[in-house]
Amino acid sequence: MQHRIVVLGAGYAGAIAAGRLARRLHREDVAITLVNAGPDFVERVRMHQLAAGQDLAPRPLGEMFAGTGVELKLAKVTGVDVDRRTVSVVGVEDAGEREELSYDTLVYALGSGWNDQGVPGTAEYAHEITGRPGALRLRARLALLEAGAPVVVVGGGLTGLEFAAEIAESRPDLDVALAARGGLGDWLSPKGRRHVRKVFDKLGITVHEHTAVTGVEADRVATADGSSIPAAVTVWTTGFAVHPIAQATTLEVTDTGRIVVDATMRSVSHPDVYAIGDAAMAMGAGDKPLRMSCASGTPMAWQAADAIAARLTGGKLPHVSLRYFNQCVSLGRREGLIQYVTADDRPVRAALTGRPAAVYKELVCRGAAWSVANPMLGMPTRPRRVVREPAGSGSAVRAAA
């Protein structure tokens, strides 16, 4: 009997994990199903580019996983029962047909969406770029704006900086502003902060620092000091919220719904479940939580896939400490910032800026997409065979070399 592995979500983390598992384990002995609501892989790190009017090449998941042994199921996940080890889905190509998938091992990688932080008017009037649909809606809205129209980006994190610079560069006729609760790039090194400010000044972006937005209306945003900022379009980039499905299960989750996992990305409450990417609460270097990002999701996927394969084969578990090396920020197509960081993500003095940093960031984005599009390459390990475990072991099968 094949060991059934179901992977939920085909973002960076889920797609990489599915491909790596297919490489590690013998396809005759495992059935790997990758569930995703859309037919294409979405380069989430490029959504600011898509929203700003640039075209991105489609990356069909069916082509990526052709010949790998991974079965792609286009469906929306509606529920997970971790006690019965089943997943409820609704098909997206077959008139909403409902189906229940059973698993022996579940890899939960449903990721995250935008977080409106409960600010009044945000859901009604603000735009988000956490996914392709939102980015396309914003793209269409921006295309209708006339010269001089004000665009306000709320949120001074990586996404906010990238989108503000991207739209200001591609649409210099617009009046672009950014509202940040803290200082501009205040988590960066002094060199990094200076460079961001220099680029924003060059692009003509107005920065409202130490400004808390308390409400969003059709033509403005309200701030905590009682003033307002004109906004024909408001773009909300204040962080991410995970999919609520995990919180509705008996999995141990945080108060924000992230699944608590150990160093191998295995649920601390349900050993048949692994969680990776934004949906997981995992600890990195310095015993600090990994931040929601592609930079975290990719190594989490490697860790989970290798741990699953090791447990099934009786091999050595991975003991790689997940750490950071840099934060990559695109500031339009011609400028960038590579902020080097400690293992636990604290900035150091060193930073790469300007055109070299823009090229570096582009190579990072291409490399991330390549690793998803070529799931069977770059791994010399031969697949290992699966045999039945002794009765009472708690799993349906186990693998042998």
ROMARTOR-97407 format. One record per residue (C-alpha): x, y, z. Coordinates in steps of 0.05 Angstrom, whole numbers, padded with zeros to 5 digits, always signed. Layout:
XYZ;...
***
This chain:
+00000+00000+00000;+00028+00068-00019;+00042+00119+00035;-00004+00178+00020;+00028+00247+00025;-00018+00306+00014;+00013+00375+00006;-00035+00434+00014;-00015+00496-00024;+00033+00505-00083;+00068+00569-00064;+00143+00569-00056;+00142+00525+00006;+00089+00474-00016;+00114+00466-00087;+00186+00458-00066;+00168+00407-00013;+00126+00365-00061;+00183+00363-00112;+00235+00347-00061;+00193+00290-00032;+00184+00262-00102;+00259+00261-00110;+00273+00230-00042;+00221+00174-00043;+00207+00118-00093;+00146+00136-00134;+00119+00065-00133;+00115+00068-00058;+00087+00137-00044;+00028+00175-00072;+00043+00250-00070;-00017+00296-00082;-00007+00371-00088;-00071+00411-00077;-00075+00482-00103;-00133+00528-00120;-00100+00556-00183;-00066+00523-00243;-00004+00567-00242;+00053+00579-00194;+00049+00650-00169;+00114+00688-00158;+00089+00724-00097;+00154+00764-00090;+00137+00797-00157;+00065+00818-00142;+00087+00891-00136;+00114+00887-00206;+00049+00856-00233;+00007+00910-00198;+00052+00965-00228;+00036+00941-00298;+00091+00892-00315;+00074+00825-00347;+00098+00761-00315;+00109+00697-00354;+00058+00643-00334;+00086+00582-00297;+00036+00525-00304;+00041+00476-00246;+00021+00419-00291;+00082+00430-00334;+00128+00438-00273;+00108+00372-00243;+00099+00332-00307;+00136+00266-00301;+00154+00275-00227;+00101+00229-00199;+00067+00286-00163;-00008+00289-00176;-00034+00360-00182;-00105+00370-00157;-00137+00437-00172;-00183+00448-00114;-00197+00495-00056;-00185+00468+00013;-00247+00477+00057;-00229+00438+00118;-00177+00392+00152;-00194+00338+00202;-00127+00320+00233;-00158+00267+00278;-00189+00229+00220;-00130+00248+00175;-00174+00276+00119;-00177+00339+00078;-00241+00367+00049;-00235+00402-00018;-00279+00433-00072;-00256+00424-00143;-00245+00486-00185;-00252+00453-00253;-00310+00405-00242;-00370+00448-00222;-00350+00451-00149;-00348+00377-00137;-00334+00362-00064;-00283+00309-00045;-00249+00282+00016;-00175+00264+00012;-00144+00216+00062;-00071+00221+00080;-00017+00186+00120;+00027+00249+00121;+00001+00320+00112;+00044+00379+00092;+00005+00443+00108;+00030+00501+00065;-00032+00544+00054;+00008+00608+00067;-00023+00674+00084;-00064+00732+00057;-00068+00805+00074;-00081+00831+00144;-00126+00892+00149;-00109+00898+00223;-00182+00912+00236;-00176+00984+00212;-00244+01012+00191;-00254+01019+00116;-00194+00978+00096;-00234+00918+00069;-00280+00965+00031;-00231+01014+00001;-00159+00989+00005;-00123+00945-00045;-00075+00888-00029;-00020+00852-00067;-00012+00788-00028;-00035+00747-00088;-00048+00750-00162;-00122+00769-00160;-00109+00828-00114;-00049+00851-00155;-00090+00848-00219;-00147+00888-00188;-00099+00941-00166;-00065+00941-00234;-00132+00955-00268;-00149+01010-00219;-00082+01045-00227;-00089+01043-00302;-00150+01088-00296;-00115+01142-00255;-00100+01208-00288;-00035+01246-00278;-00027+01276-00209;-00074+01227-00175;-00051+01210-00104;-00032+01138-00086;-00019+01122-00013;+00018+01059+00008;+00004+01042+00081;+00059+01001+00114;+00134+01013+00118;+00157+00941+00114;+00191+00906+00056;+00127+00900+00014;+00109+00973+00025;+00178+00998+00005;+00180+00954-00057;+00111+00974-00082;+00120+01048-00068;+00185+01049-00107;+00157+01006-00163;+00096+01048-00177;+00134+01114-00170;+00185+01091-00221;+00135+01062-00271;+00084+01118-00262;+00123+01182-00248;+00060+01222-00265;+00026+01198-00201;+00033+01229-00132;+00059+01170-00090;+00063+01173-00014;+00081+01122+00039;+00053+01122+00110;+00096+01084+00160;+00081+01073+00234;+00155+01080+00249;+00214+01113+00214;+00229+01098+00141;+00267+01032+00140;+00279+01037+00214;+00297+00963+00219;+00355+00971+00169;+00427+00991+00182;+00445+01065+00177;+00472+01054+00107;+00409+01017+00086;+00364+01072+00114;+00404+01126+00078;+00398+01089+00012;+00323+01078+00017;+00313+01152+00033;+00358+01172-00025;+00319+01130-00074;+00252+01153-00048;+00274+01226-00054;+00297+01213-00125;+00231+01181-00143;+00191+01237-00111;+00157+01194-00059;+00128+01232+00000;+00141+01196+00066;+00096+01203+00126;+00138+01174+00183;+00111+01156+00252;+00042+01158+00223;-00012+01109+00246;-00069+01101+00197;-00136+01094+00234;-00185+01092+00177;-00191+01086+00101;-00243+01122+00059;-00254+01125-00016;-00211+01186-00026;-00166+01191+00035;-00136+01156+00096;-00146+01182+00166;-00088+01184+00215;-00082+01180+00291;-00066+01254+00298;-00133+01273+00268;-00106+01293+00199;-00116+01257+00133;-00076+01241+00070;-00110+01246+00002;-00114+01178-00034;-00148+01162-00099;-00119+01092-00087;-00097+01063-00021;-00051+01002-00020;-00049+00964+00046;+00016+00929+00062;+00017+00923+00138;+00032+00849+00145;+00001+00781+00133;-00053+00737+00164;-00054+00661+00158;-00111+00621+00129;-00162+00607+00184;-00169+00532+00169;-00114+00510+00217;-00145+00547+00275;-00209+00508+00265;-00173+00442+00277;-00146+00408+00339;-00075+00426+00319;-00035+00466+00368;-00033+00536+00339;-00013+00606+00362;-00064+00660+00377;-00056+00683+00305;-00070+00613+00277;+00000+00591+00258;+00015+00517+00269;+00068+00505+00323;+00123+00460+00296;+00188+00431+00321;+00257+00438+00288;+00237+00389+00232;+00173+00427+00216;+00130+00373+00249;+00069+00392+00288;+00081+00388+00362;+00011+00361+00372;+00000+00316+00311;+00061+00277+00286;+00028+00262+00219;+00025+00336+00202;+00081+00382+00179;+00072+00456+00169;+00117+00502+00128;+00118+00573+00102;+00076+00629+00131;+00027+00580+00162;+00079+00552+00210;+00108+00580+00275;+00179+00554+00272;+00240+00577+00311;+00304+00598+00277;+00372+00620+00300;+00374+00651+00369;+00309+00616+00385;+00271+00671+00348;+00209+00658+00306;+00220+00656+00231;+00186+00714+00196;+00134+00704+00142;+00174+00707+00078;+00199+00668+00018;+00267+00670+00052;+00237+00629+00109;+00190+00585+00069;+00242+00554+00023;+00289+00525+00076;+00228+00505+00117;+00205+00464+00057;+00274+00431+00050;+00274+00415+00125;+00204+00384+00124;+00215+00343+00062;+00281+00315+00086;+00252+00300+00155;+00192+00263+00125;+00238+00223+00080;+00285+00208+00137;+00230+00184+00183;+00201+00139+00129;+00269+00111+00110;+00299+00106+00179;+00352+00155+00156;+00386+00211+00194;+00340+00270+00211;+00363+00338+00187;+00391+00382+00241;+00404+00445+00201;+00392+00509+00238;+00348+00555+00196;+00382+00622+00191;+00382+00686+00151;+00437+00717+00110;+00406+00780+00080;+00343+00818+00065;+00333+00833-00009;+00293+00896-00027;+00278+00918-00098;+00269+00993-00105;+00243+00995-00176;+00278+00960-00234;+00343+00999-00229;+00355+01005-00154;+00357+00957-00097;+00383+00943-00027;+00414+00880+00000;+00416+00887+00075;+00463+00835+00106;+00438+00807+00172;+00458+00762+00229;+00433+00691+00232;+00373+00715+00273;+00356+00770+00223;+00387+00831+00256;+00420+00882+00209;+00495+00890+00207;+00532+00950+00179;+00545+00919+00111;+00495+00931+00055;+00497+00927-00021;+00462+00984-00057;+00445+01012-00125;+00445+00974-00191;+00486+00915-00165;+00434+00904-00110;+00378+00907-00162;+00413+00853-00203;+00425+00812-00141;+00351+00815-00121;+00330+00795-00192;+00376+00735-00190;+00347+00715-00122;+00276+00719-00151;+00295+00679-00212;+00330+00627-00169;+00270+00618-00125;+00225+00607-00185;+00276+00560-00217;+00277+00517-00155;+00202+00508-00160;+00201+00497-00235;+00256+00444-00231;+00236+00403-00170;+00274+00341-00192;+00341+00373-00206;+00400+00388-00160;+00389+00329-00112;+00436+00270-00121;+00402+00225-00070;+00370+00163-00100;+00297+00150-00082;+00287+00100-00026;+00237+00043-00022;+00178+00039+00025;+00159-00022+00067;+00105-00033+00119;+00120-00013+00190;+00109-00061+00249;+00039-00061+00277;+00025-00006+00327;+00078+00041+00301;+00029+00096+00287;+00043+00102+00212;+00019+00062+00153;+00087+00050+00121;+00160+00063+00129;+00216+00063+00078;+00280+00024+00071;+00341+00038+00029;
***
